[in-house]
């Protein structure tokens, strides 16, 4: 995903959601609509009653993901060890809103944060087991990496120019030679394996915990079939030390995949380093990637 949201819709409000539901799914029109606690970046999500959510893309690029999720999630859900979203209805443009949208079943849980997790190492191995199961799903008919996945699952070279421009823009804040070398190593660590399913955005906001343990994985908008290296990024965004090592061991990835994963984490950190809402997280990731070398605050 890009550093800034695709603001294709000026406002996605509860009133808009109520109107869409009333027009297209009148059987649910009596249910209350309210925003969820964490509304999302590329989509806006709302409660529909107590048992459903409405998810609306915020721009044209994200709208590409709706039909994919509607088609793929029921297939994947039957084969995975944790809960994932279940599509209940496929909405169409209307009420001045220009994109397709979805209604899903509500999944109970809280977004993953260290203070909500009883054992981070167990969390890491549970997540790795989920990703291993995802990679094992038959790929026939699965969507290859492309614009719908923000090229997750495809080659890192897609973002080469953007990454090098970001390094240059922040050269006074970074060990440029080290960061450039890390990026080049990721580009050189070519992927030669068979295509497998990837989630594409394994981040704390897309992982739900209940009773201190990982319980569900949500937001499959960037999913597809290709190189799974992008799914290792959480090793530097959320994990560390023992939990990071346990995650890698349980995931069973080779050195090249791990190196490409570092590249994905580096790209995202660099392009969000000037974003006020995400700069602190970007600096944390860069510090983790650089193993103790401090990024200028």
C-alpha positions as CSV (number, residue, x, y, z in Angstrom):
1,X,0.0,0.0,0.0
2,X,1.1,3.5,-0.6
3,X,2.1,5.9,2.1
4,X,-1.2,7.8,1.9
5,X,-4.7,6.5,1.7
6,X,-6.5,6.4,-1.7
7,X,-9.0,9.1,-0.9
8,X,-11.4,8.2,-3.7
9,X,-14.4,8.9,-1.5
10,X,-14.8,12.2,0.4
11,X,-16.7,10.7,3.3
12,X,-17.9,7.3,4.3
13,X,-20.3,7.8,7.1
14,X,-22.8,5.9,9.1
15,X,-25.6,7.7,7.2
16,X,-24.1,6.4,3.9
17,X,-24.0,2.8,5.3
18,X,-27.5,3.0,6.5
19,X,-28.7,4.2,3.1
20,X,-26.8,1.4,1.3
21,X,-28.2,-1.3,3.6
22,X,-31.8,0.1,3.3
23,X,-31.6,0.1,-0.5
24,X,-29.8,-3.2,-1.1
25,X,-30.4,-5.4,1.9
26,X,-33.7,-4.1,3.5
27,X,-33.9,-7.2,5.7
28,X,-31.1,-5.6,7.8
29,X,-32.4,-2.0,7.6
30,X,-33.6,-2.1,11.2
31,X,-30.2,-2.9,12.6
32,X,-28.1,-0.1,14.1
33,X,-24.9,1.1,12.3
34,X,-21.9,2.4,14.1
35,X,-18.1,2.7,13.4
36,X,-15.8,0.0,14.7
37,X,-13.1,1.0,17.2
38,X,-10.3,0.6,14.6
39,X,-11.8,1.7,11.3
40,X,-9.0,0.8,8.9
41,X,-6.8,2.6,6.4
42,X,-7.8,1.4,3.0
43,X,-11.3,0.5,3.9
44,X,-13.9,1.8,6.4
45,X,-15.6,-0.7,8.6
46,X,-18.8,-0.4,10.6
47,X,-20.8,-2.6,12.9
48,X,-24.2,-3.7,11.5
49,X,-26.1,-4.8,14.6
50,X,-24.1,-7.1,16.9
51,X,-23.2,-9.9,14.5
52,X,-22.1,-8.2,11.2
53,X,-19.8,-5.6,9.8
54,X,-19.9,-3.5,6.7
55,X,-16.7,-2.9,4.9
56,X,-16.3,-0.2,2.2
57,X,-13.2,0.6,0.2
58,X,-12.0,4.1,0.5
59,X,-10.7,4.3,-3.1
60,X,-10.7,2.6,-6.5
61,X,-7.5,0.7,-5.9
62,X,-9.0,-1.0,-2.8
63,X,-12.2,-1.7,-4.6
64,X,-10.4,-4.3,-6.7
65,X,-10.2,-6.4,-3.6
66,X,-13.9,-6.8,-2.9
67,X,-14.8,-9.5,-5.5
68,X,-11.6,-11.4,-4.7
69,X,-12.4,-11.6,-1.0
70,X,-16.0,-12.6,-1.7
71,X,-14.7,-15.5,-3.9
72,X,-11.6,-16.6,-1.9
73,X,-12.5,-16.2,1.7
74,X,-15.0,-19.1,1.9
75,X,-12.5,-21.4,0.2
76,X,-9.7,-20.4,2.6
77,X,-11.7,-20.3,5.7
78,X,-12.6,-24.0,5.5
79,X,-8.9,-24.8,5.5
80,X,-7.3,-22.6,8.1
81,X,-6.9,-23.1,11.9
82,X,-8.1,-19.7,12.9
83,X,-11.2,-17.6,12.2
84,X,-11.1,-15.4,9.1
85,X,-13.9,-13.1,7.8
86,X,-17.0,-14.8,6.3
87,X,-18.7,-12.9,3.5
88,X,-22.5,-12.6,4.0
89,X,-23.4,-10.2,1.2
90,X,-21.8,-8.4,-1.8
91,X,-22.9,-4.8,-2.1
92,X,-22.9,-2.8,-5.3
93,X,-22.4,1.0,-5.9
94,X,-25.2,3.1,-4.8
95,X,-26.3,6.2,-2.8
96,X,-23.5,8.2,-4.4
97,X,-20.9,5.6,-3.3
98,X,-19.0,4.4,-6.4
99,X,-17.5,1.0,-5.4
100,X,-18.6,-2.5,-4.5
101,X,-18.6,-3.3,-0.8
102,X,-19.1,-6.2,1.6
103,X,-21.0,-7.4,4.6
104,X,-19.2,-9.9,6.8
105,X,-19.9,-11.8,10.0
106,X,-18.5,-10.1,13.1
107,X,-15.5,-11.7,14.7
108,X,-15.1,-11.1,18.4
109,X,-11.7,-10.1,19.6
110,X,-9.3,-7.2,20.2
111,X,-6.5,-6.0,17.8
112,X,-3.2,-7.6,18.8
113,X,-1.0,-5.5,21.2
114,X,1.7,-6.7,23.5
115,X,-0.3,-5.8,26.6
116,X,-3.2,-8.0,25.3
117,X,-1.0,-11.1,24.6
118,X,-0.2,-13.5,27.4
119,X,2.9,-15.1,25.7
120,X,4.4,-13.3,22.7
121,X,6.4,-16.4,21.7
122,X,3.4,-18.6,21.7
123,X,1.5,-15.9,19.7
124,X,4.4,-15.9,17.2
125,X,4.3,-19.7,16.7
126,X,0.5,-19.7,16.5
127,X,0.7,-17.1,13.7
128,X,3.4,-19.1,11.9
129,X,1.2,-22.2,12.1
130,X,-1.6,-20.2,10.5
131,X,0.6,-18.9,7.7
132,X,2.0,-22.4,7.1
133,X,-1.6,-23.7,6.7
134,X,-2.4,-20.8,4.4
135,X,0.6,-21.6,2.2
136,X,-0.6,-25.2,2.0
137,X,-4.0,-24.4,0.5
138,X,-4.3,-25.4,-3.1
139,X,-3.5,-22.4,-5.3
140,X,-5.7,-23.4,-8.3
141,X,-7.7,-20.4,-9.3
142,X,-5.9,-18.1,-6.8
143,X,-5.2,-14.6,-7.9
144,X,-1.6,-13.9,-8.9
145,X,0.1,-10.8,-7.4
146,X,-1.0,-7.5,-9.0
147,X,-2.6,-4.2,-8.4
148,X,-5.3,-5.8,-6.2
149,X,-2.5,-6.9,-3.8
150,X,-0.5,-3.7,-4.1
151,X,2.0,-6.1,-5.7
152,X,2.5,-8.0,-2.4
153,X,3.5,-11.5,-3.5
154,X,5.3,-10.1,-6.5
155,X,8.9,-8.9,-7.0
156,X,10.3,-6.2,-4.7
157,X,11.7,-4.5,-7.8
158,X,8.2,-3.0,-8.2
159,X,9.2,-0.6,-5.4
160,X,12.9,-0.1,-6.2
161,X,12.6,3.5,-7.5
162,X,10.3,4.5,-4.6
163,X,12.6,2.9,-2.0
164,X,15.8,4.5,-3.3
165,X,14.1,7.9,-3.5
166,X,13.0,7.5,0.1
167,X,16.6,6.6,1.1
168,X,17.9,9.7,-0.6
169,X,15.2,11.9,0.9
170,X,16.2,10.7,4.4
171,X,19.9,10.4,3.9
172,X,20.6,12.8,6.8
173,X,18.7,10.5,9.2
174,X,19.9,7.1,8.0
175,X,23.1,5.1,7.6
176,X,22.7,5.3,3.9
177,X,25.3,2.6,2.9
178,X,23.8,0.1,5.3
179,X,20.2,0.7,4.3
180,X,21.0,0.7,0.6
181,X,23.0,-2.6,1.0
182,X,20.0,-4.1,2.9
183,X,17.7,-3.1,0.1
184,X,20.0,-4.5,-2.6
185,X,20.4,-7.7,-0.8
186,X,16.6,-8.1,-0.7
187,X,16.4,-7.4,-4.5
188,X,19.1,-10.0,-5.1
189,X,17.5,-12.7,-2.9
190,X,15.3,-14.0,-5.8
191,X,12.3,-16.2,-5.2
192,X,12.4,-19.5,-7.0
193,X,9.7,-21.5,-5.2
194,X,6.3,-22.5,-6.4
195,X,3.5,-19.9,-5.9
196,X,1.7,-20.2,-2.6
197,X,-1.1,-18.3,-0.8
198,X,0.0,-15.2,1.1
199,X,-2.1,-12.9,3.3
200,X,-0.2,-9.7,2.2
201,X,-0.8,-7.5,5.3
202,X,0.1,-9.5,8.4
203,X,0.0,-6.6,10.8
204,X,-1.1,-6.1,14.4
205,X,-4.3,-4.4,13.3
206,X,-5.3,-7.4,11.2
207,X,-4.7,-9.9,14.0
208,X,-7.3,-10.4,16.8
209,X,-6.7,-11.9,20.2
210,X,-9.1,-13.4,22.7
211,X,-8.1,-14.4,26.3
212,X,-4.5,-13.5,25.5
213,X,-4.1,-15.7,22.4
214,X,-4.3,-15.2,18.7
215,X,-7.8,-16.0,17.6
216,X,-8.4,-14.6,14.2
217,X,-6.8,-13.1,11.1
218,X,-8.8,-10.4,9.2
219,X,-8.4,-8.1,6.2
220,X,-7.4,-10.3,3.3
221,X,-7.6,-7.5,0.8
222,X,-3.9,-7.9,-0.2
223,X,-4.1,-11.7,-0.4
224,X,-3.1,-13.7,-3.4
225,X,-0.9,-16.4,-4.8
226,X,2.9,-15.8,-5.2
227,X,5.9,-15.2,-3.0
228,X,5.1,-15.4,0.7
229,X,8.0,-13.2,1.9
230,X,5.7,-10.2,2.5
231,X,4.1,-12.2,5.3
232,X,7.3,-12.2,7.4
233,X,7.2,-8.4,7.9
234,X,5.6,-8.7,11.3
235,X,8.9,-10.2,12.6
236,X,10.2,-6.6,12.7
237,X,7.1,-4.6,13.3
238,X,5.8,-6.5,16.3
239,X,8.1,-9.4,17.3
240,X,11.7,-9.4,18.5
241,X,14.3,-11.5,20.1
242,X,13.0,-14.9,21.2
243,X,9.6,-14.4,19.6
244,X,11.1,-13.4,16.3
245,X,13.4,-16.4,16.3
246,X,10.5,-18.7,17.2
247,X,8.3,-17.2,14.4
248,X,11.0,-17.8,11.8
249,X,11.7,-21.4,13.0
250,X,8.1,-22.3,13.0
251,X,7.5,-20.7,9.6
252,X,10.4,-22.7,8.2
253,X,11.5,-20.0,5.6
254,X,14.9,-20.0,3.9
255,X,17.5,-17.3,4.1
256,X,16.4,-15.7,0.8
257,X,12.7,-15.4,1.9
258,X,13.7,-13.9,5.2
259,X,16.0,-11.4,3.4
260,X,13.1,-10.4,1.0
261,X,10.9,-10.0,4.0
262,X,13.4,-7.6,5.5
263,X,13.1,-5.7,2.2
264,X,9.4,-5.5,2.4
265,X,9.6,-4.2,6.0
266,X,12.3,-1.7,4.9
267,X,10.3,-0.3,2.0
268,X,7.2,0.2,4.1
269,X,9.1,1.9,7.0
270,X,10.9,4.2,4.6
271,X,7.8,5.4,2.8
272,X,6.0,6.1,6.0
273,X,8.8,7.8,7.9
274,X,7.3,11.2,7.3
275,X,3.7,10.2,8.0
276,X,2.7,11.8,11.3
277,X,0.4,8.9,12.2
278,X,2.9,6.2,11.4
279,X,6.4,7.7,11.8
280,X,7.0,6.3,15.3
281,X,6.2,2.8,14.0
282,X,8.5,3.3,11.0
283,X,11.4,4.4,13.2
284,X,10.9,1.4,15.4
285,X,11.0,-0.9,12.4
286,X,14.1,0.7,11.0
287,X,15.8,0.4,14.4
288,X,14.9,-3.3,14.5
289,X,16.2,-3.8,10.9
290,X,19.4,-2.0,11.6
291,X,20.0,-4.0,14.8
292,X,20.8,-1.4,17.3
293,X,21.8,1.5,14.9
294,X,19.5,4.3,16.0
295,X,17.4,6.2,13.5
296,X,17.5,10.0,14.2
297,X,14.4,11.2,15.9
